[in-house]
Each structure stands twice: as structure tokens, then as C-alpha cells.
Amino acid sequence: MTRIGDRLFQTVNSGLLGLIAVATLFPLYYVFIVSFTDPAEFVRKSIVLLPEKWTLDAYRYLMLNGSFIHSVGVSAFLAVVGTACSLTVTSALAYALSRKRLKGRRLFTLLILFTILFNPGIIPNYLLVRDLGLIDSIWSLILPALSSGWYVILMRSFFDHIPTGLEEAAAIDGCNDIIAWVRIILPLSMPALAAFGLFFAVEYWNVYFNALLYINDFHKWPIQLLLQNILNDSAGSSLAEADPLRQPPPTQTLKMTAVVITTLPILFVYPFLQKHFAKGVMLGSVKG
């Protein structure tokens, strides 16, 4: 009886998980299929599950469109430079807080915790960015998001468990704190760096709201802001305005293609970091 109950539970559990998986993956599959569907077939059928004729017209149009490529470049710059800057600042601050010999360590930690509990809000942030002269600057999307109090606390927990004997041996060999951080601590912290690097890269690639607030120049829009305008623009004029001589594909196909192109980079990056990502998250959670 127990074995029958276990089998019944496993069957029902597998069925429910399968339905959830299908419900989760089907929108992605549909977006992918529509992006390759011939426009005439898409207009003729209400739903296309497997196209009769595959086409790359929408991809070709977007990839040859100057404004779309420029926005992809802006987002790539944000993801690469922003992630590097954020990892540098976060790891340096976390490493300093993890050293017990740091004077005022408790005060600095409390100040960081204060930023987690009390967010200043949209208007103070906007006024700060404006007074710093960063409106319409790419750096307005990087500098305010350089680090997060929560990430600093998690990374500090990771550094706390690196043996201090390594630093003492490095100090005997003549290394100062900066050299020890760069040559000893960071190489030992690759799982944590990979995990937080992926977090930062996804945040910078998907930046939208800050761009909506701080960036007015069309040529400095990241891809997510341009994509939002494409999705809201039924006539597809967001791209047509940039190149009025070219006839765009149907708007629906164009939207699906834009979603696929903006999603693929993160999907390609994740498998390469998955091993370090899982290890880094587990270490941070256990040692925190």
C-alpha cells in the first residue's frame, strides 16, 4: 500500500511539475517560433506552433538597423564595464569589512545595513544624479548602481572564511593589503565573483527604469528601453524613424525577434558560469 501511495505521489508530482514546465517554456517557444515565421503565414494563421516557411527577414532587418545595433552596443558596454566596476567596488569593500583589524568596522557595517533598510526613493536619487551632471550620461546607469549593501554583506561572509594565515604569509613576503587582495584573495574567490558577476551583468543588461529616468537622448538608450518602445509602438515607427527608407517586417514578428535577440546573451552566458554560480550561492548562504 505504501509503495502504491509513493508511486501515485511521484506520478502526480511529476505531472504537476511537467505542466508547470510546459506553461513556463511555451511562451518562450512561441516567441522563438513567431520570430522565424514567414509574415504572410503568421497573418493567415491565428496561432503558429510550427511554421511551414522559415524566414530570417525580421532578424536581418533588426541586425541591419543602426539604432537597434547601437542600443545593443550600449547595453553590452553597461554589462561589461558596469559588471567590472561593480565587482571591483563590492569585493574591495567586502574584503575591507572582513578584516577584523579595520578600525570602525562595526560602524561601516551598520551604515551599509542602513542603506538596505532605508532606500532614499526615486526623487532623491534623480536629484542626486541631476546635481552630479549625469543626466543623459551612460554613467548615470552605472555609478548609482555600483554596489548593493546586500551583496557586500554576502561577499563579506565569503571572505570571512578565507584563512588569515594566507595574508600573514603574503605580508611576510612583502605584500601589502592591495596586492594580497588582488593576487591571493580574488583568485580564491572565483565562485563568489562568478555568482555576483552574473547578478550584476543581468541587472545592467536589463536596466530599464533608470534609463527611462536619466537618459533622454535616443542614441544612448539601452536595448531594454528601445525594446519597450518597440513593444508599445504598434506601427513599429521606433525603428522606422531611424531608417525611414526601409520597409519593416510586421510589427508582431519584429517584437518577437527583438525579445529573442535581447534574451539570448544572458542565456548563452549562464551555462558557462552555472558551475561557479551554484557553488558561490551555496557558500554564501551557508557561511552567512
Secondary structure, 3 states (H helix, E strand, C coil): CHHHHHHHHHHHHHHHHHHHHHHHHHHHHHHHHHHHECHHHHHHCCCCCCCCCECCHHHHHHHCCHHHHHHHHHHHHHHHHHHHHHHHHHHHHHHHHHCCCCCCHHHHHHHHHHHHHCCCCHHHHHHHHHHCCCCCCHHHHCHHHCCCHHHHHHHHHHHHCCCHHHHHHHHHCCCCHHHHHHHHHHHHCHHHHHHHHHHHHHHHHCCCHHHHHHCCCHHHCCHHHHHHHHHHCCCCHHHHCCCCCCCCCCHHHHHHHHHHHHHHHHHHHHHHHHHHHHHHHHHHHHHC
